[in-house]
C-alpha cells in the first residue's frame, strides 16, 4: 500500500500538515497539489482547528511542480487540478498558517512558503525561483508577493537569475521570521501556534484578515479599511472585558523575557 502524499496531525486546535513525498523532494505532483487544496479546505471546515503548520517530510520542504510528471503532459503546464490549487486553498484558511521550512523551497515550493503567514526556517532551508529557468511564469503569486516582502530590486535579482537564497540571507532581507536549528524547527513553530491561540479567540482570524485585506490595498485605502472594520468590531468590547484582559497582558509581560 502506497504512502499518503500528505499527512495531517491534529493536536488540540493546531493541525500540522506535512508534504509526504520525501523521495521526490515533495515535488508537487497532481495528487499532492489536489491533496494540499483539499486538506486546507477540510481544515477550514473543522471548527476545532484554528492554526495550521505546513512543513515537508525528509530533506526538502518542496521542490516545486513535478517536472517529470509535467514533461509527460501534452496539454501544457497547468498548475490547477480541476478548479483547485494549493495556494488559493491555503489562503482561504481563516486562521494563521505557520510555514516550518525544513529544506529547499523551489519555484512552486517557494510559492507555497509565501502563502504562509509566518515563516520559521531550519538552517537547512534555501529558496529559489526557477520559473525563468524552466521557461514558465508564476501563477500562484510569487511575482507580486516576493517584491512586497524583500523589495523589487532584490526580487528581480532572485527571479531573473534563479539563484538560491540561504535561510540566513532570507532572514537578513526580512523575508522570513527567524532561522533555527533543524531540531528546533517544529517545537518553535508549535510554540508560535500556542502563542497565537492564547489571544482573544475571535481576534485571531479577524486580525489576520484585516492585515491581509489592507495589504492588498493602497496605504490610504488600507487605513480606511482598518478604521471601518475596527469601529464596527470594537463596539462589542466591554470595559470589564478590557480590564480583565489587561491583567492577563501585564502578567504575561512579567513572564516573557524575549
N, C-alpha and C positions, 0 to 999 in steps of 0.2 A: 504493500500500500504506500503510495507516494506521500511525502510530507506536504502539509498545507503551505501555501505560498505566503500566508500571513498568520501571525499568532497574536492573540489578544488575551491579556491577563488583567483581570479586574480586581482591585483591592480597595474596598470602600468606594469612594467617589472618583477614584483615579483608574483610568484604563491605560495600560502600556501596550502599544501596538508595535509589533516587530516584523519588519520585512524579512521573509524567510526563504531566500534563495541564495544562501551563502556561497554555494559552488559557482554561481553566476554573478557574484558580487552584487546580489539583489537587483540585478537588471530588471527593468520594467517590462516584463512580458505582458501580453494582452491579459492573461489571467491575473497577474499581480496588479495591473492598473485597475481592473474591474474590482478586485478584492479590496484594494485601498478605498475606492469610492464607496463600495457597499458597506465596508466596515465603519467608516465615518458617518454614513447615513444611519446605520444601526445605533451608533453611539449617541448621535443627536436625538434619536427617538427614545433612548434609555434615560429616564428622568433621574436615575441614581448616579449617572456618570456626569461629572462636572468639569473635569480636567483630563486631557489626554497627553501621553508622552509618546513620541514617534521615534523609533530607533531602527537599527539594522542588525541582523544576525551575522556573525563572522567578522571578517576584517574590514568590510565596506559598509557604508551607510546605503548608498545606492549609486550604481554606475550609469544610470540613465536608461533611456529606451534600449530594449534588447535588439541590438543591431543585427544579430544573426537572424532573429525572427523577422525583423523588418525587411531584411535582404531577400527573403523568400516571398514577400507580399507584393504582388503585381499591381496592387491598387494605389501605390504611392504611400507616403508617410502620413498616417492618420493616428494621432495620439489618443483620440477618444475611443471609447468602446460603447457602441450604440450612442446614447446621449449622455454618457458619463465620462468624467475624467477625474483623476485623484485630487488635483489641486482645487478644483471647484468644490468638491465634496468636503475636503478639509476646511475650506473657507466657510462652509455652511455650518460647521460645528460651532455652536454658540459659546462654548467655554474656551479657555486658553489651551493652545496646543504647544507643548514644550518639545522642541527638537533636541534629542540627545544624539549628536552627530558623532558616531563612533569611528568612522573611517572616511574614505573618499566619498564626496558628493559631486557627481559629474553630470553636467548638462541637465537632463530631466531630473536627476537626483538633486542637483543644485536648486532646481525649481521647487522640488518637494521641501527642501530645507527652508527656502524663502517663504513657503506657505505657512510656516510655523510662526507663533507669536513671540517666542523666546528661544534663543539658540545657545545651548551648552555643548561645548566641543571637547572631545578627547584630544590629547596631544597628537594623536594619530590622524586626526581629521585633516582633509585637504579639499579644496573646492576648485572646480574648473568648468568653464563654459566652452564646450567644444562644438556648439552648433555650427559655427562657420567652418570648422574643420571637417565636419560631416557633410556640409553643404545644405543645411536646412536652417530655418529661422524658428525662434522660440514662440510657443503659443500659450504657455502657462504663466506668463507674467514676468519672466526674468528680465526682459529688455527694459521694463519700466521700474520694477522693484529694486534691482541692483543699483541703478543710478541714484535712486532716492535713499538707499542705505549707505552708500560709500562715496557718492558724488559722481557726476557724469564723466569726468576725466579718468578716474580710476576704473569705472565700469567699462568704458570704451577700451582701456588697456587690456582688461581681462577678456572681454568678449571678442575683441578683434585680433587677439593673439592666440587664445585658447590656453594660455599659460596657467599653471597651478598657483593657488593661493594657500599658504600654510595657515593652520589654525591660529598661530600667534600673530601673523600679519592681519588676518581677518579680525582679530580682537583689536589690534592697534588701529585698524581702519574704522572700527565701530560697527562692523557688520554682525558680530556675534556678541553675546553677553559675557562669556568667560571661557577660559581653557582650563581643564582639569586633567588629572591622570585618568587612564582607562579604567582603573579600579573605582575611581570616584564618580564616574560619569552618571550612572543610573542613580546612585544614592543622592547625588546633588540634584538631579532632575526631580526625584521624588520629594526631596525637602522643599524645593521651589513649589511643587504642586501642593504640598501640605500648607505652605505659607499662603498660597492663593486661596485655598479652601477655608482659611481662618478669617477672611474678610466677611463683611455682611453679604450673605448668600446672593441676594438679588442684584448686588452691585457688581458681581464678578462678570456676568455676561453683558450687563448694561454698560459698564465702563469700557470693556473691550470693544463693543460695538460703537460707542461714542468716539473712541480713538480712531478706529478704522474708518468710520464714516467721515470724520473730519479730515483725516489724512488724504482721503480721495478727492477732497475739495481744495480750492484755493484757501490761503490763510484767513482771509476775511470771511469767506463763506463758512469755514470751519468754526470760527468764533461765533458766528450767528447760530450754527447748529448746536454748539455747546450751550449757549445761552437758552435756546428754546427747549432743549432736552432737560437741562438741569432745572430750569424754572418749573417744569411740569413734574419732574421726579422729586425734587426736594420739598415740595409742599406736603408730601405724605410723611415726612420725617418729623417726629415729635421731639420737643425739648428733652423729655425724660429719656428717650432713646439715645439722644446725643450725649447726655450726661453719663449714662451707663457705659456707652462705648468709649467715652473719653477716659474713664478709669482704666479700661482694658488697654488702651493705647499707652497710657502712662506706665502701666505695669510691664508691658511688652518692651517699652523703651529702656527700662531699667535692666531687663534681662538680656537684651540684644546688644552685643558689643561690636558687631560689624554688619 
